[in-house]
Amino acid sequence: MTTTYIEFHGAERPNAVALVNNGREITYAEFSRDIRKFTRALREFGLPCGSVAAVGSSDTYVHWLMLLAFEELGIATVSIGGQVNRSALPLLARVDLVLNEQPLPIGRTKRHHMIAAQWVQDIFALSAENEPIRLRGRPEDPVRILSTSGTTGVTKTLVVSRAAYEVRMRRYGFQYGFTRASRYLLSMGFTVGHAYGCATACVRAGGTTVIETFENGEAFARTLTARGITHITLLPFDLMQKLDNLPRDFRKPSDLTVASFGAPISEELRQRARERLATRFCSDYGSNEGGIICLMEGNGEAGIGTVWPGVEVEVVDERDMPLPPGQAGYIRVKTECMASYLDDDATRRAFRNGWFYPGDIGVLRDSRRLQVIGRADDLLNIGGRKIAPDFVEALVAAQSIAEDVGVCSVPNVDGIEEVAVAVSGPRGSAQEILERITYGFRGIAIGRFHILRLDRIPRNANGKIERRLLKEAAVRSIHAR
C-alpha cells in the first residue's frame, strides 16, 4: 500500500523531498500529513469499502492526494482528464462518486462533487489526525480502474485488484531501478496507468517525483538539467519531438534512464535517444490487461524482448495450438497481475482458459525471448505477404521527410490492397518526398504505394496509431483524387 511507504519515509527522512510541484518542494513529512488531511475529508462522503470513485483535477498533486486517500479508505479509483469526453460517460455512470472541476450532464452520474478551489483550501487547512495508516480491504478487492482502447477506438474498462496492483508496482520499481536518489519527471497525467505506476514506484523507493510543465524543447532541456532528472517516460512520438527540439548546445545528462511504451520503437529512434539524451534506454511490451510482459533494452534485434519472471508467453496458431520457436503466430500470456474487464463479453473474447490474447503476432526465439511483429488485424497483406506497418513506418521515418508518419493498406479499384503512406508536417516538396520514400523502400517488395498528407496522424492517448481512423482518412483522400 503506497501510503505506508510514504508514512515510513516521512518518519525516517521527514525533510527528504518527495515531490517538486511546479517549483514547490514537498517533503515526505508534508506529503504524509496532506494524505491524512484528504483521507479525513474524503471519509465524509461515507463511501463503503469497495466503492469506486472517479477523480479529475488539473492540479496533479491534489489529484494524487485524492487517489492515495481513497486507497487508504479501501475505495478503488479511476483517473479522468480535465475535459470529460463523451466516451467516458458510460464509465462515470457506473462509479459511486465523481470528483472533478467541471459540471457533468444531469443524470449521467450517481453522485457528483465539484472540486472547487475553496473546498481544496479548506482541506489543506485541516489538522492532520495522528491515527496510524492501516491496510484495508482484501487482496482481491479492486484498487484501480483503467480505461483502454488500444488501436480499436472502442473503450474497454479494466479492474486491477490490490494483489495485482502490488505486483505491478514492484515491477515498475525493479525495471526502472528507482532508488532514494531517483528524480522522476512526470511527463503525462495519471490517466495513463504507466505514468502513475512509475511515479508511485519512485516515491515508494523514497525518490523524488518532479511535476513540471514545459512548452518547448529549451524548457524541457532546462528542466532535465536544473532538476537533476534521472528518469523519464516518453511515448515514442513525444520522444521523437523532444529529440527534434533539443537545443544544439544541450549537454547529454550523465545519468538519465529514458523509458518508452505504448508503440514500437524503431532502431533509428532508439539510437538517436541514446546519442543525445539517454544513458539507458528501455522500452517494454505490455498491456493494461496483463502489465509488463517483456523488456526491450535493444541489442540490434528489432522488436525482441526478454520475458519477465512470473510471465508465461506462448505463440499459438488459429486453433490455439502452441507453435515451435521461430514460427510466427498469435501471442497469448499469463501474468501474476492480470486485470479483468468490467464487460463480461469483452472478458470472454480476450481471456480464455486463463490466457490473455492481446491480438498481437509474434515469434518466440527461445523460452524467454519474444519478438513482437505487430497487431494481427493491422498487418499489411501485400501480394500475399504479411508486413507489419510499423516496420514500413520505420523505413519512412528514417528518411526524415515528415514530423509524423502512418502506414496502412487501401484497396485499389480491383480490390487489391496497396500501401498508403500518410505524412503530417512534411519536409520538402512532393517530388522530394516521393524520391526519399522510394529510396527507403529499396530492397523490399512494397509494390505500388500512395502518399497522402494529413493535418495529423490519428493517435490514441498512449501514442498508438488508430489504424481504423487512418485507413478511413486514406480511403477518403485517395478516392477524392
C-alpha positions as CSV (number, residue, x, y, z in Angstrom):
1,M,0.0,0.0,0.0
2,T,1.6,3.2,-1.2
3,T,0.6,5.3,1.9
4,T,2.5,3.0,4.2
5,Y,5.7,3.7,2.2
6,I,5.2,7.4,2.3
7,E,4.5,7.2,6.1
8,F,7.7,5.3,6.5
9,H,9.8,7.8,4.6
10,G,8.0,10.7,6.4
11,A,9.0,9.2,9.8
12,E,12.6,8.2,8.8
13,R,13.5,11.1,6.5
14,P,11.0,13.8,7.2
15,N,12.9,16.5,5.3
16,A,13.6,14.4,2.2
17,V,11.8,15.8,-0.9
18,A,9.0,13.6,-2.1
19,L,7.7,16.0,-4.9
20,V,8.7,19.1,-6.7
21,N,5.3,20.5,-7.7
22,N,5.9,23.2,-10.3
23,G,8.8,24.6,-8.3
24,R,7.5,24.0,-4.8
25,E,9.3,21.3,-2.8
26,I,7.1,19.0,-0.7
27,T,8.8,16.8,1.9
28,Y,7.8,13.3,2.8
29,A,6.5,14.6,6.1
30,E,4.3,17.1,4.4
31,F,3.1,14.6,1.8
32,S,2.2,12.2,4.6
33,R,0.3,14.9,6.6
34,D,-1.6,16.0,3.4
35,I,-2.7,12.5,2.7
36,R,-4.1,12.3,6.2
37,K,-6.0,15.6,5.7
38,F,-7.5,14.3,2.4
39,T,-8.3,11.0,3.9
40,R,-10.2,12.8,6.7
41,A,-12.1,15.0,4.2
42,L,-13.0,12.2,1.7
43,R,-14.2,9.9,4.5
44,E,-17.1,12.4,4.9
45,F,-18.6,11.2,1.7
46,G,-19.4,8.0,3.5
47,L,-18.5,5.6,0.7
48,P,-18.2,2.0,1.9
49,C,-15.0,-0.1,1.3
50,G,-15.1,-1.5,-2.2
51,S,-16.8,1.6,-3.8
52,V,-15.4,3.3,-6.9
53,A,-14.6,7.0,-7.2
54,A,-13.5,8.9,-10.3
55,V,-11.0,11.7,-9.8
56,G,-10.2,14.6,-12.2
57,S,-8.1,17.5,-11.0
58,S,-5.9,19.8,-13.1
59,D,-3.6,20.1,-10.0
60,T,-1.5,16.9,-10.2
61,Y,-0.6,17.0,-6.5
62,V,-4.3,17.3,-5.4
63,H,-5.2,14.6,-7.8
64,W,-2.5,12.3,-6.3
65,L,-3.6,13.1,-2.7
66,M,-7.2,12.1,-3.6
67,L,-6.1,8.8,-5.2
68,L,-4.0,7.9,-2.1
69,A,-6.7,9.0,0.3
70,F,-9.2,6.8,-1.4
71,E,-6.7,3.9,-1.5
72,E,-6.3,4.4,2.3
73,L,-10.1,4.1,2.7
74,G,-10.3,0.9,0.6
75,I,-12.0,2.7,-2.3
76,A,-11.0,2.0,-5.9
77,T,-10.2,4.9,-8.2
78,V,-10.2,5.9,-11.8
79,S,-8.4,9.0,-13.1
80,I,-10.2,11.2,-15.6
81,G,-8.9,14.2,-17.5
82,G,-9.8,17.8,-17.0
83,Q,-12.1,17.6,-20.1
84,V,-14.5,14.8,-19.8
85,N,-15.3,13.5,-23.2
86,R,-18.5,11.6,-24.2
87,S,-16.7,8.2,-24.4
88,A,-16.1,8.4,-20.6
89,L,-19.7,9.0,-19.6
90,P,-20.8,5.3,-19.6
91,L,-18.0,4.6,-17.1
92,L,-18.8,7.6,-15.0
93,A,-22.4,6.5,-14.8
94,R,-21.2,3.3,-13.1
95,V,-18.9,4.7,-10.4
96,D,-20.2,5.7,-7.0
97,L,-18.7,9.2,-6.9
98,V,-17.2,11.6,-9.4
99,L,-14.9,14.4,-8.2
100,N,-13.9,16.8,-10.9
101,E,-13.7,20.5,-11.7
102,Q,-16.5,20.7,-14.3
103,P,-20.2,20.2,-14.3
104,L,-21.4,16.9,-15.8
105,P,-24.6,16.1,-17.7
106,I,-27.5,15.7,-15.3
107,G,-28.5,12.0,-14.8
108,R,-25.2,10.7,-16.1
109,T,-23.6,10.0,-12.6
110,K,-24.8,8.5,-9.3
111,R,-23.1,11.3,-7.3
112,H,-21.0,14.2,-8.3
113,H,-18.9,16.7,-6.3
114,M,-17.2,19.7,-7.8
115,I,-13.5,20.2,-6.9
116,A,-13.7,23.9,-6.0
117,A,-10.6,25.9,-5.1
118,Q,-12.1,26.9,-1.7
119,W,-13.0,23.3,-0.8
120,V,-9.4,22.2,-1.5
121,Q,-8.0,25.1,0.6
122,D,-10.3,24.1,3.4
123,I,-8.9,20.5,3.3
124,F,-5.3,21.8,3.4
125,A,-6.3,23.9,6.5
126,L,-7.5,20.8,8.4
127,S,-5.4,19.3,11.2
128,A,-3.6,16.1,10.3
129,E,-5.1,13.4,12.5
130,N,-2.4,11.3,14.2
131,E,-4.0,8.0,13.5
132,P,-1.9,5.1,12.2
133,I,-2.2,4.2,8.5
134,R,-3.9,0.9,8.2
135,L,-4.2,-1.5,5.3
136,R,-7.8,-2.0,4.5
137,G,-9.5,-4.5,2.2
138,R,-8.6,-7.9,0.8
139,P,-6.1,-8.8,-1.9
140,E,-8.9,-9.5,-4.4
141,D,-10.6,-6.1,-3.9
142,P,-10.4,-3.5,-6.7
143,V,-7.9,-0.7,-6.2
144,R,-7.6,0.9,-9.7
145,I,-9.9,1.1,-12.7
146,L,-8.2,1.6,-16.1
147,S,-9.6,2.5,-19.5
148,T,-8.0,1.3,-22.7
149,S,-8.9,1.4,-26.3
150,G,-5.7,0.1,-27.9
151,T,-5.9,0.6,-31.6
152,T,-9.6,-0.2,-31.9
153,G,-11.1,3.1,-30.7
154,V,-13.6,1.2,-28.5
155,T,-13.2,2.0,-24.8
156,K,-12.7,-1.0,-22.5
157,T,-12.7,-0.7,-18.7
158,L,-10.4,-2.9,-16.6
159,V,-10.3,-3.7,-12.9
160,V,-6.9,-4.1,-11.2
161,S,-7.1,-5.9,-7.8
162,R,-5.0,-4.9,-4.8
163,A,-2.8,-8.0,-5.2
164,A,-2.2,-7.4,-8.9
165,Y,-1.5,-3.7,-8.2
166,E,1.2,-4.6,-5.8
167,V,2.9,-6.9,-8.3
168,R,2.8,-4.1,-10.9
169,M,4.3,-1.5,-8.6
170,R,7.2,-3.9,-7.7
171,R,7.8,-4.4,-11.5
172,Y,8.0,-0.7,-12.2
173,G,10.4,-0.3,-9.3
174,F,12.6,-3.1,-10.5
175,Q,12.5,-2.4,-14.2
176,Y,13.5,1.3,-13.9
177,G,15.8,0.9,-10.9
178,F,14.2,3.6,-8.7
179,T,16.1,4.5,-5.5
180,R,16.2,7.3,-3.0
181,A,18.5,9.2,-5.4
182,S,16.0,9.0,-8.3
183,R,14.2,12.0,-9.7
184,Y,11.4,11.0,-12.0
185,L,10.0,13.7,-14.3
186,L,6.2,13.2,-14.7
187,S,5.6,13.9,-18.4
188,M,2.0,12.8,-18.7
189,G,-1.2,12.7,-16.5
190,F,-2.4,10.0,-14.1
191,T,-5.0,8.9,-16.7
192,V,-2.0,7.0,-18.2
193,G,-1.5,3.9,-16.0
194,H,2.2,3.7,-16.8
195,A,2.8,7.2,-15.6
196,Y,1.0,6.7,-12.4
197,G,2.8,3.4,-11.8
198,C,6.3,5.0,-12.3
199,A,5.5,8.0,-10.1
200,T,4.2,5.7,-7.4
201,A,7.2,3.3,-7.6
202,C,9.5,6.3,-7.4
203,V,8.1,7.6,-4.1
204,R,7.8,4.1,-2.7
205,A,11.6,3.8,-3.2
206,G,12.0,7.2,-1.4
207,G,12.9,9.2,-4.6
208,T,11.5,12.5,-5.9
209,T,8.8,12.9,-8.5
210,V,9.0,16.2,-10.4
211,I,5.8,17.7,-11.7
212,E,6.6,20.5,-14.1
213,T,5.2,21.8,-17.4
214,F,7.4,22.8,-20.3
215,E,6.2,24.4,-23.5
216,N,9.2,23.8,-25.8
217,G,12.4,21.9,-26.2
218,E,14.5,24.5,-24.4
219,A,12.2,24.5,-21.3
220,F,12.4,20.7,-21.3
221,A,16.2,20.7,-21.5
222,R,16.4,23.2,-18.7
223,T,14.1,21.1,-16.5
224,L,16.3,18.0,-17.1
225,T,19.4,19.9,-16.0
226,A,18.0,22.1,-13.3
227,R,16.1,19.3,-11.5
228,G,18.7,16.7,-11.9
229,I,16.2,14.3,-13.6
230,T,17.3,10.6,-13.6
231,H,14.2,9.0,-15.1
232,I,11.5,10.0,-17.6
233,T,8.9,8.1,-19.5
234,L,8.0,9.3,-23.0
235,L,5.7,7.9,-25.7
236,P,7.5,7.2,-29.0
237,F,6.0,10.2,-30.7
238,D,6.8,12.5,-27.7
239,L,10.3,11.2,-27.7
240,M,10.8,12.0,-31.3
241,Q,9.5,15.5,-30.8
242,K,11.7,16.1,-27.8
243,L,14.8,14.9,-29.7
244,D,13.9,17.1,-32.7
245,N,13.6,20.2,-30.4
246,L,16.6,19.8,-28.1
247,P,18.8,22.9,-28.2
248,R,22.0,22.4,-30.2
249,D,24.2,23.1,-27.2
250,F,22.3,20.7,-24.9
251,R,24.7,18.5,-23.0
252,K,23.6,14.9,-22.5
253,P,22.9,14.1,-18.9
254,S,25.4,11.8,-17.1
255,D,22.7,9.6,-15.7
256,L,19.3,9.5,-17.4
257,T,17.0,6.5,-17.9
258,V,14.5,7.1,-20.7
259,A,11.7,4.6,-20.8
260,S,9.1,4.3,-23.6
261,F,6.0,2.2,-24.1
262,G,2.7,2.1,-26.0
263,A,4.0,1.6,-29.5
264,P,7.0,0.0,-31.2
265,I,10.3,1.9,-31.2
266,S,12.4,2.0,-34.4
267,E,16.1,1.2,-34.1
268,E,16.8,4.6,-35.6
269,L,14.8,6.4,-32.9
270,R,16.4,4.3,-30.2
271,Q,19.8,5.1,-31.4
272,R,19.1,8.9,-31.5
273,A,17.8,8.7,-28.0
274,R,21.0,7.1,-26.8
275,E,23.2,9.6,-28.6
276,R,21.5,12.8,-27.4
277,L,19.5,12.0,-24.3
278,A,19.7,8.6,-22.6
279,T,22.4,6.8,-20.7
280,R,20.0,3.9,-20.5
281,F,17.1,3.5,-22.9
282,C,14.5,0.8,-22.4
283,S,11.0,0.1,-23.8
284,D,8.6,-2.6,-22.8
285,Y,5.9,-4.7,-24.4
286,G,2.9,-5.0,-22.2
287,S,-0.8,-4.1,-21.8
288,N,-3.2,-2.7,-19.3
289,E,-4.7,-6.2,-19.1
290,G,-1.5,-8.1,-18.2
291,G,1.0,-5.4,-17.1
292,I,4.6,-5.5,-18.3
293,I,5.3,-8.7,-20.4
294,C,8.8,-8.3,-21.6
295,L,11.7,-5.7,-21.5
296,M,13.3,-4.4,-24.7
297,E,16.7,-2.8,-23.9
298,G,17.8,-3.0,-27.5
299,N,20.7,-5.1,-28.8
300,G,20.3,-4.8,-32.5
301,E,17.4,-7.2,-32.6
302,A,14.4,-5.1,-33.5
303,G,11.2,-5.9,-31.6
304,I,12.8,-8.6,-29.4
305,G,12.5,-8.5,-25.7
306,T,13.2,-10.6,-22.6
307,V,10.1,-12.1,-20.9
308,W,9.7,-11.1,-17.3
309,P,9.9,-13.5,-14.4
310,G,6.4,-14.7,-13.5
311,V,5.2,-14.2,-17.0
312,E,4.2,-17.1,-19.3
313,V,4.2,-16.5,-23.1
314,E,3.1,-18.8,-25.9
315,V,2.7,-18.3,-29.6
316,V,-0.2,-20.3,-31.0
317,D,-2.0,-21.0,-34.2
318,E,-5.6,-20.4,-35.1
319,R,-6.6,-23.5,-33.2
320,D,-4.8,-22.3,-30.0
321,M,-2.1,-24.9,-30.5
322,P,1.4,-23.8,-29.4
323,L,3.9,-23.3,-32.2
324,P,7.6,-24.2,-32.0
325,P,10.2,-21.5,-31.6
326,G,10.9,-19.4,-34.7
327,Q,7.4,-19.7,-36.0
328,A,5.0,-16.7,-36.2
329,G,1.6,-16.9,-34.6
330,Y,-0.8,-15.3,-32.1
331,I,0.7,-14.2,-28.8
332,R,-1.0,-15.3,-25.5
333,V,0.2,-14.5,-22.0
334,K,-0.4,-15.3,-18.3
335,T,1.0,-12.9,-15.7
336,E,0.8,-12.6,-11.9
337,C,-1.0,-9.2,-12.2
338,M,-3.8,-9.8,-14.7
339,A,-6.7,-7.3,-14.8
340,S,-10.2,-8.2,-15.8
341,Y,-12.8,-6.2,-17.9
342,L,-16.0,-4.9,-16.3
343,D,-17.7,-6.1,-19.5
344,D,-18.2,-9.9,-19.4
345,D,-18.4,-10.2,-23.2
346,A,-15.0,-8.4,-23.6
347,T,-13.5,-10.7,-21.0
348,R,-14.8,-13.8,-22.8
349,R,-13.3,-12.6,-26.1
350,A,-9.8,-11.6,-24.7
351,F,-9.4,-14.1,-21.8
352,R,-9.6,-17.9,-22.5
353,N,-8.6,-20.7,-20.2
354,G,-6.5,-18.4,-18.0
355,W,-4.7,-16.8,-21.0
356,F,-4.9,-13.3,-22.2
357,Y,-4.9,-12.7,-26.0
358,P,-3.6,-9.2,-26.8
359,G,-4.3,-9.5,-30.5
360,D,-0.6,-9.4,-31.5
361,I,1.5,-11.5,-33.8
362,G,4.9,-12.7,-32.5
363,V,7.7,-15.2,-32.6
364,L,9.3,-17.0,-29.6
365,R,13.0,-17.1,-30.3
366,D,13.5,-19.3,-27.2
367,S,11.7,-19.7,-24.0
368,R,12.5,-16.2,-22.7
369,R,13.0,-14.2,-25.9
370,L,9.9,-12.8,-27.7
371,Q,9.8,-10.9,-30.9
372,V,6.7,-8.8,-31.4
373,I,5.8,-8.4,-35.1
374,G,2.6,-6.3,-34.9
375,R,-1.1,-6.3,-34.4
376,A,-2.9,-9.3,-36.0
377,D,-5.6,-7.0,-37.5
378,D,-3.0,-4.3,-38.6
379,L,-0.7,-6.4,-40.8
380,L,-0.5,-5.3,-44.4
381,N,-1.3,-8.0,-46.8
382,I,0.6,-7.0,-49.9
383,G,0.6,-9.6,-52.7
384,G,0.1,-12.4,-50.1
385,R,3.0,-11.2,-47.9
386,K,2.2,-10.1,-44.4
387,I,4.1,-7.0,-43.4
388,A,4.0,-5.1,-40.1
389,P,3.0,-1.5,-40.7
390,D,5.4,-0.2,-38.0
391,F,8.3,-1.8,-39.9
392,V,7.3,0.2,-43.0
393,E,6.8,3.3,-40.9
394,A,10.4,3.0,-39.6
395,L,11.7,2.8,-43.1
396,V,9.8,6.0,-44.0
397,A,10.7,7.8,-40.7
398,A,14.4,7.1,-41.3
399,Q,14.2,9.4,-44.4
400,S,13.2,12.4,-42.2
401,I,10.5,13.5,-44.6
402,A,7.8,14.5,-42.1
403,E,7.1,15.2,-38.4
404,D,4.9,12.1,-38.2
405,V,4.2,9.1,-40.4
406,G,1.5,6.5,-40.5
407,V,1.1,3.5,-42.8
408,C,-1.9,1.4,-43.7
409,S,-3.3,-0.5,-46.7
410,V,-6.1,0.5,-49.0
411,P,-7.9,-1.5,-51.7
412,N,-7.5,-0.3,-55.3
413,V,-10.3,-0.5,-57.9
414,D,-9.6,-4.2,-58.3
415,G,-9.9,-4.9,-54.6
416,I,-6.1,-5.5,-54.3
417,E,-4.5,-4.0,-51.1
418,E,-1.9,-1.3,-51.7
419,V,0.3,0.6,-49.3
420,A,-0.8,4.1,-48.2
421,V,1.9,6.3,-46.6
422,A,0.3,9.3,-44.6
423,V,2.6,12.1,-43.6
424,S,1.9,15.2,-41.4
425,G,4.2,18.1,-41.2
426,P,6.0,17.2,-44.5
427,R,9.6,18.4,-45.1
428,G,10.2,19.0,-48.7
429,S,8.4,19.1,-52.0
430,A,6.1,16.3,-53.2
431,Q,8.7,15.1,-55.6
432,E,11.4,15.1,-52.9
433,I,9.2,13.1,-50.5
434,L,8.4,10.6,-53.3
435,E,12.0,10.1,-54.1
436,R,13.1,9.6,-50.5
437,I,10.3,7.2,-49.7
438,T,11.1,5.2,-52.8
439,Y,14.7,5.1,-51.7
440,G,13.7,3.9,-48.2
441,F,11.6,1.1,-49.8
442,R,14.5,-0.3,-51.8
443,G,15.1,-3.9,-51.3
444,I,11.6,-4.8,-50.2
445,A,8.6,-5.8,-52.3
446,I,6.1,-3.0,-51.5
447,G,4.7,-2.6,-55.0
448,R,2.7,0.5,-55.8
449,F,2.1,2.9,-53.0
450,H,0.2,6.1,-52.3
451,I,1.4,9.2,-50.5
452,L,-1.1,11.4,-48.7
453,R,-0.8,14.5,-46.5
454,L,-2.8,14.7,-43.3
455,D,-3.0,17.5,-40.7
456,R,-2.2,14.9,-38.1
457,I,-1.8,11.2,-37.8
458,P,-4.6,9.8,-35.6
459,R,-3.1,8.5,-32.3
460,N,-4.7,7.5,-29.0
461,A,-3.6,8.6,-25.6
462,N,-0.7,6.1,-25.5
463,G,0.6,7.3,-28.8
464,K,-0.5,4.3,-30.8
465,I,-1.8,5.0,-34.3
466,E,-5.5,4.4,-34.6
467,R,-5.4,2.3,-37.7
468,R,-9.1,2.3,-38.4
469,L,-9.2,6.1,-38.4
470,L,-6.0,6.3,-40.5
471,K,-7.4,3.8,-43.1
472,E,-10.7,5.8,-43.3
473,A,-8.7,9.0,-43.9
474,A,-6.5,7.3,-46.5
475,V,-9.5,5.9,-48.4
476,R,-11.2,9.4,-48.4
477,S,-8.1,11.1,-49.6
478,I,-7.2,8.7,-52.4
479,H,-10.8,8.4,-53.7
480,A,-11.1,12.2,-53.8
481,R,-8.2,12.5,-56.3
